[in-house]
Amino acid sequence: MLKPERLRPGDTVAAVSLSWGGPGTFPHRYMAGKRQLTAEFGLSVVETEHALKDAAWLARNPKARADDLMHAFSDPSIRGIISTIGGDDSVRLLPFVDPEVIRNNPKVLLGYSDTTVTHLLAFRAGVTSFYGPSVMAGFGENGGMFPYMVESVRKTIFSAAPCGVVEPNPGGWTAERLDWAIPENQHRRRTLNPPGHWNFLQGRGIAEGRLFGGCLDVLHWLRGTAVWPDNENLDGAILFLETSEEAPPPSVLTRELRVYAAMGILRRLSAILFGRPGGGVPAAQFGRYDEAILQVVAEEEGLVDLPVVTRMDFGHTDPMFVLPYGVQARVDCERKTFSILESAVTD
């Protein structure tokens, strides 16, 4: 994997709308995210040509979105790329993108949810990218960004030192949805649930492998496309999965894992990480997702020693930590720790 150069204060980063036209729909929310991102990290944020177009126009023009992405990678003045928001149709960009442009111009690419599509494109091109906050969701957090997320971004993307142990979020978490159509909500902090623990569901010893994964819903759409990795490229991988704001039930997780088993992927893995369920699923129901994983991994496939960690702080609940694709990580079942063993960026 090629690693991009780290970001530094003063660098120019491009905001790109790869899927839904969120900035054109809720410009005040986008501007709040841009302000907070600029103030905290000292970055200069510029929009790609079509990033602020209205949602209907962007939906009709996937090639324009792809052109924006290709321009952001090929423009040497742009040091990083941040997704404005997710959506559900960036898969339509695939016919219009050139993986060689990414391969020849490695730079920080940050986003989550539907940005999974672009992350797999980068992974296929052999370039490390970053599963983490977007401009509108994460950097645009109501009333200011969560310190836990800020620290993770700094450690992962602004420093070339090894990332090290990733600690669970010591504060509360939230999936509360405050209507972005009401500008006043931007100043209203979301209600936090009590901090939860990461659940080391099964496994023993130490497992190491390269990180790969994304949003469960989006990965489902990508199987069979040109960006889906060959099974050999997942040998020994640590697979990270999380569910979207649509809150797919545990039965969907069961079925998806069965497909991974049928594809021969589960038996190649070193470990599985599962984010806290998104979409406002109450904590009392988290155990049902744990049971869904165990049903397939342990009961049906007999992989009783495969380390599985659930209820982690990434994905569609906040705050989130950043996961770099293709970077070596470790799950220590005895110490109950998760570590990213190497730097994700270069100097």
C-alpha positions in Angstrom: 0.0 0.0 0.0 1.2 3.5 -0.8 0.7 5.9 2.1 -0.1 9.6 1.4 1.8 12.4 3.0 0.5 13.7 6.3 -1.6 16.8 6.4 -0.1 20.0 7.9 -1.7 23.3 9.0 -1.9 25.5 6.0 -2.5 22.7 3.6 -5.3 23.0 1.1 -7.9 20.2 1.1 -10.8 19.7 -1.3 -14.3 19.1 -0.2 -16.0 16.8 -2.7 -19.6 15.7 -3.0 -19.4 12.0 -4.1 -23.0 11.1 -3.5 -25.8 13.2 -2.0 -25.7 16.9 -2.5 -25.8 17.8 1.2 -24.0 21.1 0.9 -26.5 22.4 -1.6 -29.4 21.2 0.5 -28.2 22.5 3.9 -25.5 25.1 3.1 -25.5 26.4 6.7 -24.5 22.9 7.9 -21.8 22.6 5.4 -20.4 26.0 6.3 -20.4 25.1 10.0 -18.4 22.0 9.2 -16.0 24.0 7.0 -15.5 26.6 9.7 -14.9 24.1 12.5 -12.5 22.1 10.3 -10.5 25.2 9.4 -10.4 26.6 12.9 -9.3 23.4 14.6 -6.8 22.0 12.1 -5.6 25.2 10.2 -6.5 23.8 6.8 -7.6 25.7 3.8 -10.8 24.1 2.5 -11.8 24.6 -1.1 -14.8 23.1 -2.9 -14.5 21.1 -6.1 -16.3 22.5 -9.1 -19.6 20.7 -8.5 -19.5 20.1 -4.7 -22.1 22.8 -3.9 -24.5 22.0 -6.7 -28.1 21.1 -5.6 -28.8 17.5 -4.8 -31.1 16.9 -7.9 -28.4 18.1 -10.3 -25.7 16.0 -8.6 -28.0 13.0 -8.8 -28.4 13.4 -12.5 -24.6 13.9 -13.1 -22.5 11.1 -11.6 -19.7 11.8 -14.2 -19.4 15.4 -12.9 -18.9 14.0 -9.4 -16.3 11.6 -10.7 -14.6 14.4 -12.6 -14.4 16.3 -9.3 -12.7 13.4 -7.6 -10.2 12.9 -10.4 -9.4 16.6 -10.4 -8.9 16.6 -6.6 -6.4 13.7 -6.9 -4.5 15.1 -9.9 -4.2 18.7 -8.7 -0.9 19.1 -6.9 -2.0 22.1 -5.0 -4.6 19.9 -3.1 -3.0 17.9 -0.3 -6.1 16.0 0.9 -9.7 15.2 0.0 -12.6 15.2 2.4 -16.1 13.9 1.6 -18.8 16.5 2.3 -21.4 13.8 3.3 -22.5 10.3 2.4 -25.5 9.2 0.4 -26.5 6.1 -1.5 -25.3 6.3 -5.1 -21.6 7.0 -5.4 -21.4 3.5 -6.9 -22.5 5.2 -10.1 -19.1 7.0 -10.3 -17.2 3.8 -11.0 -17.5 3.8 -14.8 -16.0 7.3 -14.9 -13.0 7.0 -12.5 -9.4 6.0 -13.3 -7.6 4.1 -10.5 -4.3 5.0 -11.9 -5.0 8.7 -11.1 -5.3 7.7 -7.5 -2.3 5.4 -7.7 -0.1 8.1 -9.1 -1.3 10.8 -6.7 -1.7 9.3 -3.3 -3.2 11.8 -0.8 -5.4 11.7 2.2 -9.0 10.7 1.4 -11.3 10.9 4.4 -15.0 10.0 4.8 -17.4 7.3 5.8 -20.7 5.7 4.9 -21.2 5.8 1.1 -17.6 7.0 0.8 -16.9 3.3 1.3 -17.2 3.1 -2.5 -14.3 5.4 -3.0 -12.3 3.8 -0.2 -12.5 0.5 -2.0 -11.5 2.2 -5.2 -8.4 3.5 -3.4 -7.7 0.1 -1.8 -7.9 -1.5 -5.2 -5.4 1.1 -6.5 -3.1 0.2 -3.6 -3.4 3.5 -1.7 -4.2 4.0 2.0 -7.4 6.0 2.7 -9.2 6.8 5.9 -12.6 5.8 7.2 -13.7 8.7 9.3 -15.6 11.9 9.6 -17.0 14.0 6.7 -17.4 17.8 6.6 -21.1 17.8 7.4 -21.2 14.7 9.7 -18.3 14.7 12.2 -16.5 18.0 11.5 -19.9 19.8 11.4 -21.0 18.5 14.8 -23.6 20.6 16.6 -22.0 23.0 19.0 -18.4 22.0 18.2 -16.5 18.8 17.4 -16.0 16.0 19.9 -12.5 16.0 21.3 -12.2 12.2 20.9 -12.7 12.5 17.1 -10.3 15.5 16.9 -7.6 13.6 18.7 -8.0 10.6 16.4 -7.8 12.7 13.3 -4.6 14.4 14.5 -3.0 11.1 15.5 -3.9 9.3 12.3 -3.7 11.9 9.5 -1.5 14.8 10.9 1.3 12.6 12.4 3.7 10.2 10.8 4.3 8.4 14.1 2.8 5.0 14.6 -0.8 5.4 15.6 -0.6 3.0 18.6 -3.3 1.9 21.0 -6.8 3.2 20.2 -8.7 3.8 23.4 -12.5 3.6 23.7 -14.3 6.9 24.0 -14.4 7.8 27.7 -17.3 10.2 27.1 -20.9 9.6 26.0 -22.0 8.7 22.5 -24.9 9.8 20.4 -26.9 9.0 17.3 -29.6 11.6 17.9 -30.8 13.3 14.7 -31.4 17.0 15.0 -33.1 18.3 11.8 -30.5 20.1 9.7 -33.3 22.1 8.0 -33.5 24.1 11.2 -30.4 26.3 11.4 -30.8 27.0 15.1 -30.1 23.3 15.8 -26.5 23.8 14.8 -26.0 25.5 18.2 -27.8 22.8 20.1 -25.6 19.9 21.4 -27.0 16.4 20.9 -28.0 14.3 23.8 -25.3 11.8 24.9 -25.9 8.3 26.0 -23.7 6.9 28.8 -20.3 5.7 27.6 -20.3 2.1 26.6 -17.5 -0.5 26.6 -16.0 -2.3 23.7 -17.1 -5.9 23.8 -14.4 -8.5 23.2 -17.0 -11.0 22.1 -14.8 -14.1 21.4 -11.2 -15.1 20.5 -7.9 -15.5 22.3 -4.4 -14.5 21.9 -3.1 -11.8 19.6 -4.3 -11.3 16.0 -2.7 -9.0 13.5 -3.6 -8.0 9.9 -4.3 -5.2 7.5 -7.5 -3.1 8.0 -10.3 -3.4 5.5 -14.0 -2.8 5.6 -16.6 -0.1 5.7 -20.3 0.4 5.9 -22.1 -3.0 5.7 -24.9 -1.6 3.5 -22.5 -0.2 0.9 -20.2 -3.2 0.9 -23.3 -5.2 -0.1 -23.7 -3.1 -3.2 -20.1 -3.5 -4.2 -19.7 -7.2 -4.4 -19.1 -8.2 -8.0 -17.9 -4.8 -9.1 -14.4 -4.0 -10.3 -13.4 -2.4 -6.9 -14.2 -5.5 -4.8 -10.8 -7.0 -3.8 -9.7 -10.5 -4.7 -9.9 -12.9 -1.8 -6.1 -13.2 -1.8 -5.9 -9.5 -0.9 -7.9 -10.2 2.2 -5.7 -12.9 3.6 -5.1 -12.2 7.2 -7.2 -9.0 7.1 -8.9 -7.4 10.1 -12.4 -6.7 8.8 -14.2 -3.7 10.2 -17.9 -3.3 9.6 -20.6 -0.8 10.7 -24.3 -0.3 10.0 -25.9 2.9 8.5 -28.4 5.4 9.9 -31.1 3.2 8.3 -30.5 0.8 11.2 -30.6 -2.6 9.4 -31.7 -5.3 11.8 -29.4 -8.1 13.1 -30.9 -10.4 10.5 -29.3 -8.4 7.8 -25.9 -8.7 9.5 -26.4 -12.5 9.7 -27.1 -12.7 6.0 -24.2 -10.6 5.0 -21.8 -12.6 7.1 -23.2 -15.8 5.6 -22.3 -14.4 2.1 -18.8 -13.6 3.3 -18.5 -17.2 4.5 -19.8 -18.5 1.2 -17.2 -16.4 -0.6 -14.4 -17.9 1.4 -13.6 -14.6 3.1 -14.4 -15.3 6.8 -11.8 -18.1 7.0 -9.1 -15.8 5.7 -9.6 -13.1 8.4 -7.5 -12.4 11.4 -10.2 -10.6 13.3 -13.5 -8.8 13.0 -14.3 -5.3 14.3 -18.0 -4.2 14.5 -19.0 -0.5 15.2 -21.7 0.5 17.5 -25.0 0.0 15.5 -26.1 3.2 13.8 -29.5 4.6 13.3 -30.5 5.2 16.9 -30.5 1.5 17.9 -30.9 1.5 21.7 -28.0 0.1 23.7 -30.3 -2.6 25.1 -30.5 -4.1 21.6 -26.7 -4.2 20.9 -26.6 -7.8 22.2 -28.8 -8.9 19.3 -26.1 -7.8 16.8 -23.5 -9.7 18.9 -25.6 -12.8 18.7 -26.0 -12.4 14.9 -22.2 -12.4 14.5 -21.7 -15.4 16.8 -24.4 -17.3 15.0 -22.5 -17.2 11.8 -18.9 -17.0 12.9 -18.9 -19.5 15.8 -22.0 -21.7 15.4 -22.2 -22.0 11.6 -18.6 -21.7 10.6 -16.9 -23.0 13.7 -14.5 -20.1 13.9 -14.6 -20.0 17.7 -11.0 -18.6 18.0 -11.5 -15.8 15.6 -11.2 -12.5 17.6 -14.4 -10.4 17.4 -14.7 -7.0 19.0 -18.1 -5.2 18.9 -19.7 -1.9 20.0 -16.7 0.1 18.9 -16.5 3.9 18.3 -16.6 4.1 14.6 -19.3 4.5 12.0 -22.8 6.0 12.3 -22.6 7.0 16.0 -20.5 9.9 17.3 -17.8 10.5 18.2 -15.8 8.2 15.9 -12.2 7.2 15.5 -10.4 7.0 12.2 -9.5 3.6 10.5 -6.8 3.6 7.8 -7.2 1.1 5.1 -4.4 -1.4 4.5 -2.5 -0.5 7.6 -1.4 -3.2 10.0 -3.4 -3.4 13.2 -3.6 -5.7 16.2 -6.3 -7.1 18.4 -5.1 -8.4 21.8 -7.8 -10.5 23.3 -6.0 -11.0 26.6 -5.3 -7.3 27.3 -8.5 -6.3 25.5 -6.8 -3.7 23.4 -6.9 -2.6 19.7 -3.9 -1.0 18.2 -2.8 0.4 14.8 0.8 -0.7 14.6 2.2 1.6 12.1 1.8 5.1 10.8 -0.9 5.7 8.2 0.9 8.6 6.5 4.4 9.6 5.6 6.4 12.8 6.2 
